[in-house]
């Protein structure tokens, strides 16, 4: 789902987080090899140092963790522990982990395996059970964060035979991230007084964007909207949402699991998109666009509407910091602004866009040896909680010593004090860029350090518009779906492009559906229904 859009945002988030020092999103990379001198051994006998303190190991994936840094020193004092780092580049992390387990050197913990990998580790019997009462007792803020996005039973996806073996991880801003942006300055230029709220109003706006010279250069060189045909979910999700269908995800309707790409509403959406394409409202290069092409067309005034993440449509300093599309366009045109929408209404008043399920991976798992070391397990839980959700420790790890290396500026954001405003100096001092778990990013909490106080309500209000249409089965293991997914997705993608561009008549839609089912889609839907019935029906 949304393969290309996730790629678009991963690089942007990585860049912004490097600037703002938000902790471990897990999207970066490093070629740094394992460095024995930085703690390649996982534990000493009994997991304690010579002083009798428990020794906790942490992964150093970015090469900037320092055992004697200000933050880590404070952490060791707070919990009366010793710390060692296992240094390995992000790209080599999985290989390193598998080699360690294969050699019998099971690490104390590891992060974010996929759900199929999660079940594989359980089959190998290398993971420790994590009692729920311990999590709730020692990680109350973490549990509250999970419940905001996963409901009252946030451990349902990692529970096996009544037991929990992973601390769930979330990408919490994925659940309502995608929204539809219209160039508000263009709307005004072509005489449209309000943001489009229906498909008809959107079509009128896109028509004006194409024909009425919204950029004022005297040429007919603008289009209404563009996208990238790299995945099904990238193709004009708001138009499909207007017909209450969401290609590329599993949703439930009246107890039945369905896939939007073969629903009757998809044909209606494709009819609209074909008409828009024929009338030149859609950028004809959407078929070959890559992420960079789409961004370039937005930033060079070639399109007036786009589906993307809401934080690109507001000032960067309202959320993660750094320059967003808004900032770059505002520099060129003082009257520029985005009119942001969760989607436009279709004939029955439906609207929305497909989003990411927040549980993108299983979670943090612990080595089976901690089954026999409850004290150490609790220490890990406490450390993960305080380093991710407690302001005092989070600040020490990520910003250093307040008043010496950083302060809160007059606009409410972190300002580093020279020489620590130089990233090299911060890295040398072991400041920033890592959390001890490498997971559990509560963006509501973390962005209080990167967003200007006067803009925080704007970010909150903008995000609140987003719909939460997620793949309800995303966290569950679906072997049949995994087997057929790529083939079905590529087939649908080509069919959709042909339907939109007119290379194939929409009278063939039913034939497409029949072939989709015969190619394995029937088996996929049967499996999906079984997974749903087992996990959602009482």
N, C-alpha and C positions, 0 to 999 in steps of 0.2 A: 504494500500500500504506500502510495506517495513516495515512491523510490527517489524520484528526482528532487522533489521538494525537500525531502529530508536531507539530501545532499546539499541543496542550496543553503539550507539553514545551518548545517553543521559547521561549515567553514566560517560563516558569519558569527556564530556563537563562539567558536574557538577564538576568533580574533578579539571579540569583545571581552571575553572572559580573561584573555591574556592581559588586556588593558585594565580591567576592573578587579582582577584577582579573585573572581568567583571560584569556588572550589570544585574540583574534579567532576566534570560532566562525562568523562569517559570517551570523548570524541577525538582527543588529540592523538599524536603519534610520536614515537621516538625510536631511533635506531640504536640507542644505547644498549650495549651488551651487558650481561650480568657481570657485576664487579664483586668478586669475593671479598675484597677489602672493605666493602660497604655493607657487609652483613649478609653474605650469601647462605650461611648456615642458618637454619630456621630456629633451632632451639638447643639449649644445653640440657644436660640431664635434669629431669624434673621441671624443665621450663623456668628455672630460676637462675639468677646470677650468684656470684660469690657472697653477696650480702643477704641472700635469702629473699630478695624481692622477685616477684613474678616478672619474667621477661616477655614482653609482647612484641610480636613481629608485625611490620607493616610494609606494604609494597611501595617501593620508590620507583614510580613509572615514568617520571619526568626528569629525574636526575637532579632535583633541587631540594630534596629532603635532607636535613642536617640534624643529627641526633643531639647536638648541643646548641641548636638555635634557641632563640628566646621563647618561642611558642612551645617547642617540644620539651624544653627544660621545665617550663611551667606545668606542662601536662604530667611529666614524670613526678614532680613534686606533689601535685594535686592528688594523684592516685597511688603514690608510693610504688611506682613501677620502674622497671628498666625498659629500654626500647632498642630494637634493632630493625634495620631496614634491609629488605631484599630488593636489590636494584636490578631491574630488567625493563627494557623498552616496552612500550605498549604493544607494538607489533609482535613482540616475542613472548608476551605474557602467557598466552594459552599454551604455547609449546613448552615453556618453562614449567608451567603448572602440571601438565600431563607427564613430563619427564620426572618431576619430583614424585608424583603419585605412583608412577610405574616403578620407581626405584624404592618405594616404601618410605620415602621421606615426605610424608603428608604434611603440608603446611598447616598452620593453625587456622587459616581462613583464606578464602579467595572470593573474588567479586564477579557478579553479573553473568553467570553462564546462561545460555539460552534455556528455554524450558525443556527441549529435548536433551540438552547436556545435563541439566539438573537431574532428570530421571536417570540418565546414564550414571551419574555419580552415586545415586542411591542404589542402583543395581550393583555397582562396584563395592558398596558398603564402606565408603571412605568418609562419609559425612556424619556429623554429630546431630542429634536431635536438639532443638532449641525450644525448651518448654515455654508455652505462651505466657504463663504467669510471670516468668522471669523477664520476658520482653516488656510486658505491661508495667512491671514494677520498676525496672531500671531504664526504660526508654519511653516515658510517658509522652514527651513532646513528639517523638518519632511516631508513636502510635496515633496520636491525634492528627498528625500530618497525613498518614496513610488513610485514615478514615475520611478525611476531607475529599478524597478522590476515589476511594475504593469501597466506601460504605462501612457498615457496622462490622463486617467480617473481612478485614483487609488481608487475612492470611489464607483465604480460600484457595488462591492460586498456587500456594506452595505447600499446602497440607496434603499429606499422603497417608492413608490408613490412620487418620486421626492425629498424625504427628506433623510438626513443622520442622523443616530442615533448612530453611532460608529466611533471611530478613529481606522482605520485598524491597525492590528499588523502583522508583517512579521517574518518569519525565513528566512532571506535573503540568508544565505549560503546553504539552502536546494535546491534552484532552479537549481544549477549546481554542487552539492556536490559530487555525485557518479562518481567515475572513476575506471579504470582498472589498476592494478599495476602488473608488472612483476619483478621478482628478476633479476636485471641487472647483478649482479655478477654470477648468475646461467646461464644466457644467454651466458656470456663470457666463463664460464667453459665448456659448451657443444658445443662451437664453433659457436654460432649465433652472428653475428656482429651488428645487429640492432634490434630495438624494433619491434615486430610483428605489421603489419599494416593491414593485411587481415585475414580472417578466416583460410585460408590455412596456412599462416605463424604462426598463433597462434597454430594451431593443431600441426605443426612441433615442435614448442617450447615445448608444453605440452608433446609431445611424448618423446622428449629428457630429459625433467625434470623427467619423469617416468623411463626411461631406461638407462640413461647415467651417473648415480651417481653424480648429481650436487653438493651434499653436501660433496662428497669425503670420505664417511665413508665405502665404499666397500660393501654396502648393497643396495638392491632394496627396499627402504622403503620411497621413496618420490613419490608425486603425482603432476600432473600438476596444478590442481585447486580444490578448495573446496567451499562450501557454506553451508547454513542452510535451510532446507525445512520447515521453520516455516511460510512462506508466499509466495504467488506467485511471488511477486516482488523481492524476494530474490534469485530466481533461475536463475542465469546466464543471467542477463538482457542484457549484451553486446552481447551475442549470438543471442538473439531475436532481438536486435536492428540492427544487421547486416542484418536482413530480414525486417526491417522497421516495426516491431510490438513491442508493449509494454504492456505485460500482466499486468492487475490490474489497468489500468488507462483508462480514456476516452480521445480519441484524435479525431481530425477532419480530414477527407480525402475527398476533393472535396465536401464539404458541408454536408457530412454525418458523424455522430458520430459513432465510432467503438470502440470495446474492443479488445485489442491485443490477449487475450487468445484464441479467437475463429477464428482469421484471418488465412487464408491459410499459411501465412508466419510463423505462430507459429508451424505448422506441420514440415516445413523445418528446423526450429531451433531445434525442438525436435529430428529430424532425426540425426542432427549433435551431439547433446548431447548424444543420445543413442549410437552412434558410439564411442564417447569418453569414455563413461562409459564401454562399452564392451571391449575397448582396454586398460582399467585401467588408463586412463588419469585423470578421476575424482575420488576424494576421495570417496570410497564406503560408508563411514560413513556420507556423507552429509545428508542422510535421517534422521538421528537421532541427528545430530549436533545441539547444542544450541550456543548461542553467545560466551560463554566462551570456548567451544570446538574449534570454528573457530579461535578465537584469539590465543589459545594455539598452534594450528597447524601452524599458521603463524610464531609465535615467537620461535617455536622449530624446524624450518627448515623442515617441512613436506610437504609444498606446495610451488610452485614457482609462482603462480598467484592468485590474489584475487580481487574481486570487493569491494570497500569500499570508505570512504570519503577521498578526496584528501589530507586533512591536516594530515592524518595518514602516508602518504607516504613521508613527508618532515620533517625536524627538527622541534620539537615542538616550538622552539624559533623563527621560521619563522612566526608563526601565533598567537596561543593562549597561548603559553608557556607550561611548563610541558613536560613530556616524551611521545612521540608518538611511534608507531611501528618502525618508522625509527630509533629513538634514541636507542631503546632497542636492535635492531638488529645490529646497528652500533657499539655498545659496545662490541659485540661478534666477529664481523668480520670487520676489517678495510676497506676491499675493497667492503663492502656491499653498495648497492644503489637500489632504485626502478626506473624502467623505467615506466613512467606513461602515460596512454592513455585514450582518451575519449571513446574508443570503436574501434573495428576492423571492416573493411569494408567487406560487404557481396558481393554476385555475381553482384549486381547492384550498388555497391559503397555506399550503405547506411551504416550508423553506428550511435551509440548513446546508451544511457542508460536512463531508466526511472528515473525521479527526483521527488522531492516533490514540490507541489505548495507552493509558499512562504506564502500565506494567510492560515495559519493553523487554525486560529480562527477568529471570527468576529472583535473583537477590544475592545476598552475601551468605556464603555457606562456611561452616566450621569443620575442621578435621575431626575425625572420630575420636581422637585421643582426648578431646575436651569433654567427651561423655564422662570421663573419670576425673575431670578437673573443673568442678563447678565454679570454684573461686575464680579461676582464670577466665572462664566463659563470661562470668558476670563483669569482670574487669573490662573485657572487650565491649560488652554491651554499654557499659557506663562511658567508656572512652568514645565510642561511636556517637552516643547521644550528645555528650557535652561538646565534642568538636564540630558537630553539625547544627546543633540547635541552641546552644548556650552562647549568648553574645560575647561574654568575657573571653572564653577560650577560643571561640571562632576568630575574634579580633587578634588575639595574640599569635595564633598560627598564621593567619593570612595577611596581617598588616604589621605585626611586630609590637613594639612598646609604644603605647599612646603617649604623645608629647615628645617622644624622641625620634620615632620613625614616621609617625603619622598623626594627623588630627582630623576632626570633622570640619570641613570648610563652611563658609557662610551659607552655602546653598544646600547643606545637609549631606554632602557626599565625602568620601574618604579622600584626603589630600596628603600625599607623601611629602615628608620634610627632606630637603636636600641633605645628603646625596642620595637618599632612598627614593627619590623620584626617578632615578635611573634604574631600569629593570635589572641591569647587570649587578648593581649594588645590592638590590633586594635579593637576587638569587644567591649572591655571595654570602649574604647574611641568613639564608634559609628562610626567607619571608615569602609567604604567599604561594598560591598555585597548587596546594595540596590539602586534602582533608585526610584524616587517618583511615577512613573507610573507602574513600574514593567514590562514594555514592551518596544517596539521600540528600539531593539538592532541593531544598524548600525555597523556591524563588521569591515567594512573598517575604521571607525572612532575609535572604541574601541581597535582594535588590534595595533594601533599606540603606545599604552602604553605597550603592551605585546610582540611585535615582534622586534627582533634585526634589526637595520637599514640595515645592510649588507645583511639580508635575506628577506627583504620585497618584493623585486622584484621577488624573487623565488616564494613566495606565490602568488603574483599577476599573474605571468605567468602560474603557475600550475592551478590555479582556472580558468583562461581564456580558458583552453582547454575543460572544461566541456560543454556538450550539455544541452539544456534546454527543454527536453521533459517532460512536466508536464501534470497532469490531468486537462484539461481545465474547467472541471465542479466541481472540488473539493470544491470551496466555496459556491456552490449553494445547496439549500435544495432540496433533492431528496427522498421523503418519500418511494416510491416504491423500489428504490435502497437500502435504509436503511433496508427495510423489508427483502429483499432477499440476501443482501450482504454476510453475514456469510455463508449461505448455499451454495451459488454459489462458494465462495472462497474455502471453504473446499473441495467441489466436484472437482474443478479444480486442487487444490493442490494434491489430491490423484491421480487423473488421470495423471498429469504431472510426478509425481514420478514413477508411473507404466510405463509410456511411456519411460522415461529415463532409467530405470533399466531393461526394457524388460519384466516386468511382464505382460504387455499388449502390443499387437502389434499396431504399428502406423496405420495399416490398419483400426483400430477402431476409428481413429480421427474424422471422419465425424459423427459417432454415438455419440461420446462425445459431439460434437457441438450441435447436434440435442437435446440431453438430456439436455444440459445446457440451451438451449432456452426454452424447455418445463418445466423446473424447475423454471421458472420466468425470465430467461434471455431476452426473447422477450419483456416482460413488462418493464424490466429495460432499454432496448435499445429504446423502444418507448418513455418512459419518458425522457431519456437523450436527444433524438432528439428534443423533445418539449422544454426542458430547453435551449438547444443550440439555437434553432430558436428564442426563446423569448429574448435572451440576446445578441446574436452575429450577428443576421441578421438585416439589416436595414429595 
